[in-house]
Amino acid sequence: MITLYQYELSPFCDKVRRVLNVKGAPYRVAEVTILDTLKGRLKTLSPAAKLPVLDIDDERIADSTDIVRFLEARFPEPRLVPADPREQALVHFFEDWADESLYFYEMHLRFTLPHNAARWVPEASKFDNPVIRRIAKAALPKAMARTTAAQGTGRKTLDVIKRDLDRHFHMLNTWLDGRDWLVGDALTLADIAVYVQLECIAGSSEGQDLLRGYDVLRDWMRAVDEATRPRG
C-alpha cells in the first residue's frame, strides 16, 4: 500500500493525490498535524520538513515534483509527462511556475488576509486539539505572512497582487482558448500542477472574483477536476 503523508490543504499534496487518482494507484493518506510538526515528527519524515512525503515498497520520497516523477516511472500509463522533448520542457515550465510563483499568491491570499484566514486557518488546524487550534488562529497567519514577505509576494499591496493574478489569468485564458489542455492533446502534469494552485487561489474571495471573468479558464479547471478526481 502507498502511504501519502500530507497536509490536506496543501496544493502540493493535492497534486500528488490527483496524480495517484489518474494512475489508478491505491493509496491511503496520513494527515500530519500542526502538533506533529511542532514536536518534530515532520523532520522524521522529511529532512527538509516539507510535505508531501510518499512511502511505497520500503522507499520514501519527499517533494511533490520528485514524487510525481517517481510515480510516472512506476505507473507509466496514462502518461502525464509527454514523450516529446519539447512538450516535456513545456510541462516542466508550467509545473515550476505553478510551484514557485502561483503558490505564494494562494498562501498569501488564503492565510494572511483576515477575512480569508477566518475560513482557512480553522480548516488547516481541524485535525489538532483545541489548544493548538487556538494557537493557530493567531500564529498561522503570522507565519504565512513572514514566508510570503521573505519570498516577495507578501510585500506587495493587495491591489498589485490582484493585478498580477489578473494578468496571469488573462494569459492562461488566452493560451487555453481553442485547446483542451495546457500541453499537447491530453491531460498532463502541467494541467494538474497549475490547477491545484488556481483552486487554492479561488478559495480566496479575491481569486474567486477575478476568475469569474475568464470562462475558458474556468471550463478548463472543471475538466481537470473531473479528470483527476478519485475513481469509483
C-alpha positions in Angstrom: 0.0 0.0 0.0 1.1 3.5 -0.8 1.0 6.0 2.1 0.9 9.7 1.4 1.8 11.9 4.3 0.1 15.2 3.8 -1.3 18.4 4.9 -4.8 18.1 3.5 -5.0 21.8 2.4 -1.6 21.8 0.7 -1.8 22.2 -3.1 1.4 20.1 -3.4 -0.3 17.2 -1.6 -3.4 17.7 -3.8 -1.1 17.5 -6.8 0.2 14.1 -5.7 -3.3 12.8 -4.8 -4.6 13.7 -8.2 -1.7 12.0 -10.0 -2.3 8.9 -7.9 -6.0 9.1 -8.9 -5.2 9.4 -12.6 -2.7 6.5 -12.4 -5.3 4.4 -10.6 -2.8 3.5 -7.8 -4.4 2.6 -4.5 -3.2 4.7 -1.6 -4.0 5.9 1.9 -3.4 9.3 3.4 -1.8 10.0 6.8 -2.5 13.6 8.0 0.4 15.4 9.6 -0.9 17.9 12.2 0.4 21.2 13.4 1.2 19.5 16.7 3.2 16.7 14.8 5.2 19.5 13.2 5.9 21.3 16.5 7.0 18.0 18.0 9.5 17.3 15.2 7.7 14.4 13.6 7.7 16.1 10.2 11.5 16.1 10.2 11.5 12.3 10.8 9.5 12.0 7.5 11.4 14.7 5.5 14.8 16.3 6.4 13.5 19.4 4.7 10.4 19.4 6.9 8.1 19.7 4.0 5.2 17.7 2.7 4.1 15.7 0.8 6.1 12.5 1.6 5.3 9.2 -0.1 6.0 5.7 1.3 6.0 2.9 -1.2 7.6 -0.5 -1.1 10.1 0.5 1.7 11.0 3.6 -0.3 10.4 7.1 1.0 10.2 10.0 -1.5 9.8 13.7 -0.5 8.9 16.7 -2.6 5.9 16.7 -4.9 8.0 17.1 -8.1 10.2 14.1 -7.2 7.2 12.1 -6.1 5.4 12.7 -9.4 8.4 11.7 -11.4 8.7 8.5 -9.4 5.0 7.7 -9.9 5.4 8.4 -13.6 8.1 5.8 -13.9 6.4 3.3 -11.6 3.0 3.7 -13.2 3.7 4.7 -16.8 0.1 4.7 -18.0 -1.6 7.0 -18.6 1.4 9.3 -19.3 1.4 12.6 -17.5 4.8 13.7 -18.9 4.8 13.6 -22.7 7.3 11.7 -24.7 8.1 14.6 -27.0 11.1 16.5 -25.6 9.6 20.0 -26.3 6.4 19.1 -24.7 8.3 17.7 -21.7 10.1 21.1 -21.4 6.8 22.9 -21.5 5.3 20.7 -18.8 8.4 21.5 -16.7 8.0 25.2 -17.2 4.3 25.1 -16.2 4.9 23.0 -13.1 7.8 25.1 -11.9 5.8 28.3 -12.5 2.9 26.9 -10.5 5.0 25.6 -7.7 7.3 28.6 -7.3 5.1 31.6 -8.2 1.4 30.8 -8.0 1.8 29.0 -4.7 2.8 32.2 -2.9 -0.2 34.0 -4.2 -2.6 31.4 -2.8 -0.7 31.2 0.5 -0.8 35.0 1.0 -4.5 35.3 0.0 -5.8 32.4 1.9 -3.9 32.7 5.1 -2.7 36.3 5.7 -5.8 38.3 4.8 -8.1 38.2 7.8 -11.4 37.6 6.0 -9.9 34.6 4.2 -7.9 33.3 7.2 -11.1 33.2 9.2 -12.2 30.3 6.9 -8.9 28.6 6.2 -7.0 28.6 9.4 -9.6 26.5 11.2 -9.5 24.1 8.2 -5.7 23.9 8.5 -5.9 23.1 12.2 -9.0 20.9 12.3 -7.0 17.7 13.0 -5.4 19.3 16.0 -6.6 19.6 19.6 -8.5 22.7 20.8 -5.3 24.3 22.4 -3.4 24.0 19.1 -6.4 25.3 17.2 -6.5 28.4 19.4 -2.8 29.0 19.0 -3.0 28.5 15.2 -5.7 31.2 14.9 -3.1 33.9 15.7 0.2 32.1 14.9 -0.5 30.6 11.4 -1.3 33.9 9.6 1.8 35.5 11.1 4.0 32.5 10.0 2.5 32.6 6.5 3.0 36.4 6.3 6.7 36.0 7.2 7.1 33.4 4.5 5.4 35.4 1.7 7.2 38.6 2.7 10.6 36.8 2.5 9.6 35.5 -0.9 8.4 38.9 -2.1 4.7 38.4 -2.8 3.8 39.4 0.8 5.5 42.8 0.4 3.1 43.7 -2.5 -0.1 45.6 -1.9 -3.4 43.7 -2.4 -4.1 45.8 -5.5 -0.8 44.8 -7.0 -1.4 41.1 -6.2 -4.8 41.3 -7.8 -3.3 43.0 -10.9 -0.6 40.3 -11.1 -3.2 37.5 -10.9 -5.5 39.1 -13.4 -2.6 39.2 -15.8 -1.8 35.5 -15.2 -5.5 34.5 -15.6 -5.7 36.5 -18.8 -2.6 34.8 -20.3 -3.8 31.3 -19.3 -7.3 32.1 -20.7 -5.7 33.1 -23.9 -3.4 30.1 -24.0 -6.3 27.7 -23.5 -8.6 29.3 -26.0 -9.2 26.7 -28.7 -7.4 23.9 -26.8 -8.4 21.3 -24.2 -5.2 21.1 -22.2 -2.2 23.2 -21.4 0.3 21.0 -23.3 -0.4 18.7 -26.2 -3.7 16.9 -26.8 -4.1 15.1 -23.4 -4.1 15.8 -19.7 -0.5 16.3 -18.4 1.2 17.1 -15.2 1.1 20.8 -16.3 -2.6 20.8 -16.0 -2.6 19.2 -12.6 0.2 21.5 -11.2 -1.5 24.7 -12.4 -5.0 23.6 -11.4 -4.2 22.8 -7.8 -2.7 26.3 -7.3 -5.6 28.0 -9.0 -8.1 26.0 -7.0 -6.5 27.3 -3.8 -6.4 30.9 -5.1 -10.1 30.5 -5.9 -10.5 29.7 -2.2 -10.0 33.4 -1.5 -12.7 35.9 -2.2 -10.3 37.9 -4.4 -9.2 35.0 -6.5 -12.8 33.8 -6.9 -13.9 37.3 -8.1 -11.1 37.5 -10.6 -11.8 34.0 -12.1 -15.4 34.9 -12.8 -14.1 37.0 -15.8 -12.4 34.0 -17.5 -14.9 31.5 -18.9 -12.3 29.4 -20.8 -10.1 29.1 -17.8 -13.0 28.1 -15.5 -14.1 25.5 -18.1 -10.6 24.0 -18.2 -10.5 23.9 -14.4 -13.7 21.9 -14.3 -12.3 19.5 -16.9 -9.1 19.0 -14.9 -11.0 18.4 -11.7 -13.3 15.8 -13.4 -10.3 14.0 -14.9 -8.3 13.8 -11.7 -10.9 13.0 -9.0 -10.9 9.7 -7.1 -12.3 6.9 -9.3 -15.2 4.7 -8.3 
